[in-house]
């Protein structure tokens, strides 16, 4: 077990640095991708809430008042 050489010890120092830099870049890119998904997900959530708000009437009791007036109860 002790005689196994690590991947970063096998290559030349310059290629090991490139591999480590590529790994770091890929991890940061993946994190940025996840952050973008969360950010745009929140924007879409608020857009849907705004759309629902636009559909609903301003007065929440307007439908009840209309029903009472049409039915002649009140």
Order of alpha helices (4+ residues) and beta strands (2+ residues): alpha-alpha-alpha
